[in-house]
Amino acid sequence: MKYRVFKYSLLLGIIISIGTGCKKLLEETPRTSFTPEFFKTSDGLKGGVNSIYANLRTHWGTQVFIQLFSGGTDEAVKGAAADVQHWFTYNNPVIKSNTNDYQGFFGAMFTNINTANGVLQYGADADIPAATKTQLFATAKFFRAFCYYQLVTTFGAVPLHIEFNTSAVAADAPASLADLYAQIIKDLNEAATDLPATPAAGTGKPVTKPVALFLLAKTYLWKGWSSAGTTADFTQAYTVAKQVIDNKATYGLNLLPYFGDVFKEGNEYGSEVLMVIDHTKDQKYGGNNAPGSGAGGPGANHANFMWRPNYPNVKTQYPADAGASVTVRDINNGRPFQRIKPNTRYVMDVAFANRATDARYEGTFQTVWLSNSTQMSVKGSTGATTARGALINGVDTAIWMADRLVSAAERTKFKGIIFEPEHLTQPDKAPYYAPYTPSYYPNVRKFDDSTRADLNDYSDRPFILYRFAELYLIAAEAAIKGGATAGDAATMINILRTRAARKLNQTQAQYDAAVIAQQVTAAQMTIDFLLDERSRELFAEDTRWWDLSRTKKLVERVKLYNDEAKAGVQAINMLRPIPQTQIDRVTEGPKYPQNPGYE
């Protein structure tokens, strides 16, 4: 069926690119539905585009979304408080109720597509300057392509509709992958033609020409891997990605010198960022609860909580649950949701095995927590006391998530609590051995937010959706698949690895040596190496399930690296199930098909 949800409460609150600042608020104009006549107005044209953008914040950065698309991979396993646990282990995903875990995402993408269709079908009559209208149309085409890209890469073949739907229809069927990819590519090419090369001053990181080209390159990559693709698609993916890379100055893009600065607070609109999903604490426009009332609201950014361990529960007599906490929850360390945990064996032994010369481990993970025995601790004051001495607040490390086994001598000298990778065992030092657990593990630091007013508040940091660095990975993957040469792939990867050689407090000689150590050759360019490199660069950025699905490596790598999911993962899991609600709503004509294996 044409997706039934065509009504939408329009709040003209998030202006993404057209002549105003990214956070500027307009007067609220609630509407219960979009009609053809409304799209012919200035408010309808602008509001339709803005509503699509605003809807994205109800997915990226949210609690269930992060787990659905990062869990059950080689990178991640369940945390102690994981929600959708059956998708971490692929345990009984065929149960019809579980197929509806994806209902909100599926429905939202089609709602957005229908809104974009209304803008493009009726917006020509809107009384608005021609240049502004052209840019709005280009943005609408981008978003229609974006939503179809998300649907096709998640569910496979889905219905293709490019006309505005004003009433529920009881019959529908998926289109061919060839037709779906053709429409996505057409929309992105046309959007790239009309979008500006750089954002207007004060507009943050809206949709621009390089954003459209980024998604175009990635679409060609996906098409090349699909049954609808050929080697020519990989050539196109490489060519488009390389075009953006070669013209980075024109687009105001570049890699930052140090990897750890990419996700530093305040750098969300920096030269390495292509597109963000903005967030706001404003309850009216952001879909949030009041500050101090909890994690709240459908538009809340929870990324800063999801990977965070239960650090406030580590006591002075650990592993015994006795004594005082060596740290307490505070603004900087954040709320410990424990939903998702790095898969230690893969992280330590494969993806980030070369920690000596590659800064991406230190730039991705928090491994130490300083003593802060009370929320108002004064630096230098006395904190909790362990068997090895009193901790000094703000000075002594209270918790150390070591990346190796620590010797008994080291542990004796360390006043805090040490955890070690759980897959490394050394029985003869059992009194000193404290393994990572589903509650205690290194935290992903990319989403930290120190500006929150309350300990439990959600984040209002912009969620970084696309980064310039990924274009090098797209180009390399396309080259490996025949879109260019293995030497070209190595060149692309080495640019990222040269940047990764830069570490904090490093001498020039140390950096020079690290650069040499980091270089790779054409002979190393395989898809498995590329996937490891994507982990090093993009860990926890909500791309991993898609990466493994695209490259047909999900089953192989989950069985190889993920002990909790290896028994359940199947080839069917390279697509997500069509929500049962979609199937049930098709009551006329042929039954809407479920993806294979989920019947």
Buried (B, 14 or more C-beta within 10 A) or exposed (E): BBBBEBEBEBBBBBBBBBBBEBBEBBEEEEBEEBBEEBBBBBBBBBBBBBBBBBBBBBBBBBBBBBBBBBBBBBBBBBBBBBBBEBBBBBBEBBEBEBBBBBBBBBBBBBBBBBBBBBBBBBBEBBEBEEEBBBBBBBBBBBBBBBBBBBBBBBBBBBBBBBEBBEEEBEEBBBBEBBEBBBBBBEBBBBBBEBBBEBBBEEBBBBBBBBBBBBBBBBBBBBBBBBEBBEEEBBBBBBBBBBBBBEBBEEBEBEBBEBBBBBBBEEBBBBBBBBBBBBBBBBBEBBBBBEBEEBBBBBBBBBBBBBBBBBBBBBBBEBBEEEBBBBBBBBBEBBBBBBBBBBBBBBBBEBBBBBBEBBBBBBBBBBBEBBBBBEEEBEEEBBBBBBEBEBBBBBEBBBBBBBBEBBEEEEBEEBBBBBBBBBBBEEEEBEEBBBBBBBBBBBBBBBBBBEEBEEBBBBBBBBBBBBBBBBBBBBBBBBBBBBBBBBEBBBBBBBBBBBBBBBBEEBEEEBBEBBBEEBEBEBEBBEBBBBBBBBBBBBBBBBBBBBBBBBBEBBBBBBBBBBEBBBEBBEEBBBBBBBBBBBBEBBEEEEEBEBBEBBE
